Amino acid sequence: MVEVKPHLQQAYRATLITRVDPRRGLRRTGPPDRDRCRRVARRRRDRAYRLIDQVVHAEAGLRPLSVSADRIAHAAFRCAALLARLGEQGQPVDRCGDGVVVEVYPAAALRRWRLTHRGYKTPGRTADYGFLVEELTAAAPWLDLGGFDQLCRISHDAFDAVIAALAARAAALGKIRRPDPEQREAARTEGWIAVPTCELNDLVSATSPVGAA
C-alpha cells in the first residue's frame, strides 16, 4: 500500500490533463503528466520546507514542522522578531548558527544520540516520560537535572528543553552539521538547524559536570 501525502495528492489532482473530445464534446480527464507532477510537488515542497528541513529529512529520516505551513509558523514569526531585536541591540545574529542564537531540533539530536525520538508526543499518551529521562541519564551519567528531574518526567516540553540545551552546547563546541558552501547562502536567510555530530559524552569532560541550572 502506498500512502500519498495530502500536498502530493493535491499536486497530482492539479496536474490531471482535462481535454475535450471534438466528436462528442465530452470532457475527459486523462492520466497525469508524471514529470509535471514531480515539478509541481517539488515547488510545493520548496515553499513549505526550507533547505535545512529537506537536509534533515534526507539525512535523518525526520521531517521538521514547516515554519510556513504548520502551527509552528506562529513561533517562527515571534522568533524572527526576537532575532531582529537582538540585532538592533548589537548582538551577533547569524541564522547559520554562528551568532548568539542557534536553532535546534530535539528529535534530530535524540536520533543522533540513539535515544527514543519518535512517538513520545503522541496525543492521548499518558504523561509519564520517566523512561526518556532514564535513557538520557544512562547515556550521560554526568548530567544533573537537579530540581527539574521530576518536571522532565511529566512534561515532554521540559524534556525537550533539556535536549535543546544539549544541542546548543554541541553548537557552542562546533560539533554540529554545518551548511556547506552551496547551502550557506540559503541558510543565512532561512536558518539552519544545529544537528549534533558528536556523542553526548563529547559535550563535557569528566571533571566538568553539567547541571540544569
C-alpha positions in Angstrom: 0.0 0.0 0.0 1.4 3.4 -1.0 0.5 6.4 1.1 0.4 9.7 -0.8 0.7 12.8 1.4 -2.1 15.4 1.2 0.1 18.0 -0.5 1.2 15.4 -3.1 -2.4 14.4 -3.7 -3.3 18.0 -4.4 -0.3 18.3 -6.7 -1.4 15.2 -8.7 -5.0 16.4 -8.9 -3.9 19.8 -10.2 -1.9 18.2 -13.0 -4.6 15.9 -14.4 -5.0 16.6 -18.1 -8.5 17.6 -19.0 -9.4 17.6 -22.7 -12.4 17.8 -24.9 -13.5 15.1 -27.3 -14.2 17.1 -30.5 -16.7 14.5 -31.7 -18.9 14.3 -28.6 -18.0 17.5 -26.8 -17.3 15.4 -23.6 -14.6 16.5 -21.1 -12.3 13.7 -20.3 -9.6 13.5 -17.6 -6.5 11.8 -18.8 -3.6 10.3 -16.9 -1.3 12.8 -15.2 2.0 14.0 -16.8 4.3 12.4 -14.3 7.2 14.8 -15.0 4.9 17.8 -14.4 3.6 16.2 -11.3 7.1 15.9 -9.9 7.9 19.6 -10.8 4.7 20.8 -9.1 5.3 18.6 -6.0 8.9 19.9 -5.8 7.7 23.5 -6.0 5.2 22.9 -3.2 7.8 21.2 -1.1 10.3 24.0 -1.6 7.6 26.5 -0.5 6.6 24.5 2.6 10.1 23.3 3.7 13.4 25.1 4.0 16.6 23.7 2.7 17.7 22.6 6.2 14.3 20.8 6.7 15.0 18.8 3.5 18.6 18.1 4.6 17.4 16.8 7.9 14.8 14.6 6.2 17.3 13.2 3.8 20.0 12.5 6.4 17.9 11.6 9.5 14.6 10.5 8.1 12.8 13.1 10.2 10.5 15.8 8.9 10.7 19.1 10.9 7.5 21.0 11.1 7.1 23.5 8.3 7.8 27.1 9.5 5.5 28.4 6.8 2.7 25.9 6.6 2.2 24.5 10.1 1.3 25.7 13.6 4.9 26.3 14.3 4.7 29.2 11.9 3.5 31.4 14.8 6.6 30.6 16.8 8.7 31.3 13.7 7.2 34.8 13.4 7.9 35.5 17.1 11.5 34.2 16.7 12.1 36.5 13.7 11.0 39.5 15.8 13.3 38.4 18.6 16.3 38.0 16.2 15.6 41.4 14.8 15.5 42.9 18.2 18.8 41.2 19.2 20.4 42.6 16.0 19.2 46.1 16.9 20.9 45.7 20.3 24.2 44.9 18.6 24.2 41.2 19.3 25.8 39.0 16.6 22.9 37.2 14.9 23.6 34.7 12.1 20.9 32.3 11.0 23.6 29.9 10.0 24.2 29.4 13.8 27.4 31.5 14.1 25.9 34.1 16.3 24.4 34.1 19.9 21.3 32.1 18.8 21.1 28.6 17.3 18.1 26.7 16.0 17.7 23.2 17.4 15.5 20.2 16.7 15.3 17.8 19.7 14.1 14.8 17.7 17.2 15.0 15.4 19.5 15.3 18.4 17.9 12.4 20.1 18.2 10.3 17.0 21.9 11.2 16.7 22.4 10.0 20.3 20.5 6.8 19.6 17.7 7.7 22.1 13.9 7.4 21.7 13.0 10.2 19.3 9.6 9.1 17.9 6.1 8.7 19.4 6.6 10.2 22.9 4.4 13.2 21.9 1.5 11.1 20.6 -1.8 12.8 21.6 -3.5 10.9 24.4 -0.3 9.3 25.7 -0.1 9.0 29.5 2.1 11.9 30.7 4.9 9.7 32.0 8.1 10.4 30.3 10.3 8.9 33.0 11.7 6.4 30.5 13.1 9.3 28.5 14.9 10.7 31.5 16.3 7.3 32.4 17.6 6.7 28.9 19.2 10.2 28.8 20.9 10.0 32.2 22.1 6.4 31.4 23.7 7.7 28.3 25.0 10.9 30.0 25.6 10.0 33.7 27.3 13.3 34.3 24.0 15.2 33.6 22.4 16.6 36.7 18.8 17.7 36.2 18.6 18.8 39.8 15.2 20.1 40.8 13.9 19.7 37.2 14.2 15.9 37.2 10.5 15.4 38.1 9.3 18.0 35.7 11.0 16.3 32.8 9.3 13.1 33.8 5.8 14.6 33.4 6.3 17.2 30.6 7.8 16.4 27.2 8.2 20.2 26.7 10.6 20.3 29.7 12.4 17.2 28.5 12.8 18.8 25.0 14.2 22.0 26.6 17.0 19.9 28.2 17.7 18.3 24.8 17.7 21.7 23.1 20.2 22.9 25.7 22.5 19.9 25.0 22.2 20.5 21.2 23.1 24.2 21.8 26.1 23.0 23.8 27.2 20.9 20.8 26.8 24.1 18.6 29.0 26.1 21.0 31.7 23.4 20.7 31.4 23.4 16.9 30.3 19.8 16.9 27.3 20.2 14.6 26.4 19.6 10.9 27.4 22.9 9.2 26.0 24.1 5.9 28.4 23.5 3.0 29.3 26.5 0.8 26.4 25.8 -1.6 23.9 25.7 1.3 25.2 28.7 3.2 23.5 31.4 1.2 20.1 29.8 1.7 20.9 29.1 5.4 21.7 32.8 6.1 18.2 33.7 5.0 16.1 30.6 6.0 18.0 29.5 9.1 19.9 26.3 9.9 19.2 23.5 12.4 22.1 22.6 14.6 22.2 18.8 14.4 24.9 17.4 16.7 27.7 15.3 15.1 29.2 14.2 18.4 28.3 11.8 21.2 26.8 13.0 24.4 30.0 12.4 26.3 31.8 14.7 23.9 29.8 17.6 25.3 31.6 17.7 28.7 34.7 16.4 30.3 34.6 14.0 33.3 35.7 16.9 35.6 33.2 19.4 34.3 29.6 18.2 35.2 26.7 19.9 33.5 23.7 20.8 35.5 20.2 22.0 34.6 20.6 25.4 36.3 
